[in-house]
């Protein structure tokens, strides 16, 4: 059965949201300031990393690491200059 899980974090004045759709094939969509900037798929419980860029001057690289399971998914937000931070689950 497919389920959608949403995660969010604010970083450097930008909103980063990840939607993880679980099932046999896991789909991950990442939005930065409401615009899709990354997409990836994986199978089962295999972790996946989605590389994105934050719209700064110059653009800043970032990565959203998704652990789809077992159990509930989890997302980490990583930028080169800071420790990885967990993204907060959202109910919508």
N, C-alpha and C positions, 0 to 999 in steps of 0.2 A: 504494500500500500504506500503510495506517495504522500509525503508530507512536506510542507514548506516551513522553514525556520528562518527568522530574520535576526540580523545582528547589526550593531551600530557603534561607531566611535567618532568623536570629533578630534581633528588633529590640525594644528596650524591654521585655524580658521576655516577648515574644510570639513564637510560631512561625508563620512565613508559608511556605506551600507552594503551588507552582503546578504543575499538570499540563497539559502541552501535547500534544494529540493531533493529529498532522500528517496531511495528506492533502489532497484537493481543497478540502474545508472544514476549517479549523483550529478546534479547540475548545480553550478555555482555561478551567480551573477553578481558583479560588484559595481556599485554606483558611487561616483564621486560628485558631490553637489547636485545630485539628481540625474546625472548623465551616466549611461553605461560606459564603463572604461575597461572592464575585464569580464571574461567568461571562460569557464573550464568545465570539463566533465571528468569523472572517474567512476570506477566500478566498486560496488560493495562498500567496504569500510576503508578503502585506501585513501590516505591523506592526499591533498592536492594543494599546490601553491598557485595563486593568481597574482601575476605581476601587474602593477598599475603605475600611473604617474599622477602626482598631485599637480594641479594647475598653478604652480608658482612660477616665479621668474628667476632662474631657469626652472623648468619642470623637475620636480623631486620624485625619484623612484620610491616605491613602497611595495610591500607584498602582503597579501591576505592569505594566511595559511589556514586551511580548513581540515578538521578531523571529523569526518561524517559519522563516525560511530566506533564501536558499538554503543548503543544507548543514544543519548541526545548529542547532536553535533556541537562543535566548539570552533570558534574562530579566533586567530591571533593576528594582530596588526603589527607589521614590522617596517621600520625605516632604518637606514644605515646608521644614524647618529643617536639612537636611543634603544633601550631595552624593549623587547616585544611586549605588547600589551593585549590582554584579552578584550575582545569586543563584547559589548553587552547584548544579551538577548532582548528582542522586542516582540511584543505580543501581536502586532498587526500582520 
